[in-house]
Amino acid sequence: MSSAVMDLLKLEQRLVIKFLTKEGNGPKTIYNQMSAVYGEHMLSYYQVKDWSKQFKWGRDSVEDNPRSDRPSDVITDEMC
């Protein structure tokens, strides 16, 4: 799967977490429901728990927060 598809999949899952959190579901329930759908491409339980907590505290954005570190220009298989 390409990185662009993976990024969209992460955003999709965060939207689902946001919705299910606003419905009153806890992280464990959310993780179990989503893992049945997303399978091996599922976020970790820790990520679900963290995003659920942030949405519960009033976060609206599903985007990553900007980082101060320098972005990589090119990543190739040889570099990894």
C-alpha positions in Angstrom: 0.0 0.0 0.0 1.4 3.4 -0.9 2.1 6.0 1.8 -0.7 8.3 0.4 -3.2 5.5 0.8 -2.0 4.8 4.3 -2.3 8.5 5.2 -5.9 8.5 4.0 -6.6 5.3 5.9 -5.3 6.9 9.1 -7.5 9.9 8.6 -10.5 7.7 7.9 -9.9 5.7 11.1 -9.5 8.9 13.1 -12.8 10.1 11.8 -14.4 6.8 12.9 -12.8 7.1 16.4 -14.1 10.7 16.7 -17.6 9.6 15.7 -17.7 6.6 18.0 -16.2 8.6 20.9 -18.9 11.3 20.5 -21.5 8.4 20.6 -20.1 7.6 24.1 -18.1 4.4 23.2 -14.9 3.7 25.1 -11.5 3.0 23.5 -11.7 -0.8 24.0 -15.1 -1.0 22.3 -14.0 1.3 19.5 -10.8 -0.8 18.9 -12.7 -4.0 18.8 -15.3 -2.7 16.3 -12.7 -1.1 14.1 -10.3 -4.1 14.0 -13.1 -6.3 12.6 -13.3 -3.9 9.7 -9.7 -2.7 9.1 -7.9 -5.9 10.1 -4.1 -5.7 9.6 -4.3 -2.0 8.6 -5.8 -1.0 12.0 -4.2 1.6 14.2 -2.8 0.2 17.5 -4.9 0.1 20.6 -2.7 2.8 22.1 -3.4 5.1 19.1 -7.1 4.5 19.4 -7.0 5.2 23.1 -5.0 8.4 22.6 -7.1 9.8 19.8 -10.3 8.9 21.7 -9.0 10.8 24.8 -8.1 13.9 22.7 -11.6 13.9 21.1 -13.2 13.6 24.5 -11.2 16.6 25.6 -12.6 18.7 22.7 -10.1 18.2 19.9 -11.9 18.6 16.5 -9.1 18.1 14.0 -8.1 14.6 12.8 -4.9 15.9 11.2 -1.5 15.4 12.8 -0.2 18.4 14.7 2.6 20.2 12.9 6.1 19.1 13.9 9.1 21.3 14.4 11.7 18.8 13.1 13.1 19.0 9.6 11.0 17.1 7.0 12.8 14.5 4.9 13.1 15.4 1.3 13.5 11.9 -0.2 13.1 8.5 1.2 14.2 5.5 -0.9 14.4 1.8 -0.2 18.2 2.1 -0.1 18.0 4.6 2.7 15.8 2.5 4.9 
